């Protein structure tokens, strides 16, 4: 059963037609990846789901509930939480305060337990919990951004370029975390420039080009697909 | 390093530094001359400092409203001086009613608390109204646009209140409990001044704890850093912005009652000067910075109270006290030239670490 479903979604930036009828679905417990070049509309898709952008046409459903007209904070309350591109942690709040903000929609009583779970996933954050987030390294900030989103106990986690700007070692560790979350049953929609890594962790993938889905298949098949290899995996 | 600094020095810089040095010398010269002449006695200086602290704590409370809103919207809410005026002006009628019924005589403390609550509530409602009507629809407009509506809202409010309550000066009833003076370690403090300073410090402490420790306060800080990221965390950004205006408004309403304790009267135009002084204080402290507004307010209050006698008298300027506004705004200009980030403000370059 599809947990998150987009049907013919059109989004505009002013006059620019950025999404030209995106349709996709994410099943419970799956990792689905969107791959595509710069400006293809990957982040636009996530921001449309999150309610930062309002689609002019089309359907966005969580189970059968319509998300299309909700504001960003209402989408979060429904259980769709995004880790934005570039991490966007609150630099002048401490690590703990950042995590508390992630749990903004949750009841006060649950917060401590969720925080322990995030600290178990990222022990590094626990060591630095009193530090201002702005003083963390890039990799730690990415962990914090992911931990912060997990505080909301998302039904679907939207990850926008989690590996951006990180050293290769850290990219591996972030993808390990994604696998770990997958193992724990988290449903993830992953946007990545690093198509090779993304297709290794994902179950299925969609290839987006100029605001349209041009291809979708299982990740294994996409890895073997010749045009995908040429365009996104650097195989000639 | 010194060499590159010299090379970068432009003609304007030279003039600026010349002005800075001249003013500094004039201040030191004037102060020394005043002190050498012995024209003012120690108790007189103490009076000026205490008055400055009382005045400054009022500035600080109003300045918090400017700085909170600036922190979250990067916008100067020029209607804040009218938010400040609306509270005590409206509460005046509550005070008059309580006074006529004799309640204010019988239980002055409860009475004044009621009046203060009325003032805070009015200012709070006006602040939320201004945000909702004049700013929220323009949230995504260029930054100059809300600045202009802010000025429009300011005038609109002034004349709405003039229309409602008239253009006369109204005197608050005087209460016996606020008369008299205390001596603290030999320093004379009028009762009203003591009440003002203590109340302002208490309110600022409450605000600081609220912003640092409460869930809403943390959300306010998160929104002020990154609105979209805050929204993606499930924070209702519009509600947090409205809350910010409400908090600033309530503080301004309280400041209005403290203002009345010292000056005793209200009028539709009363917001202008304290408003612009408080804005100055917010800039001096570092706009957007909560402790900065507090420090800036107290600093400006003392500076403009002590300044005229200390700096100008010694230079032989007649009737220096009338020049206290000149001193306040001259200091604003100097700060904008030499330390635009304010006393506690971060340097802009280090802001995005």
Interface residues (C-beta under 8 A of the other chain):
Chain A: X50 X51 X52 X71 X72 X73 X76 X77 X81 X82 X84 X88 X89 X90 X91 X92 X93 X97 X100 X101 X102 X104 X105 X108 X134 X135 X148 X149 X152
Chain B: X215 X218 X219 X221 X222 X225 X226 X228 X229 X230 X231 X232 X233 X234 X235 X236 X237 X352 X353
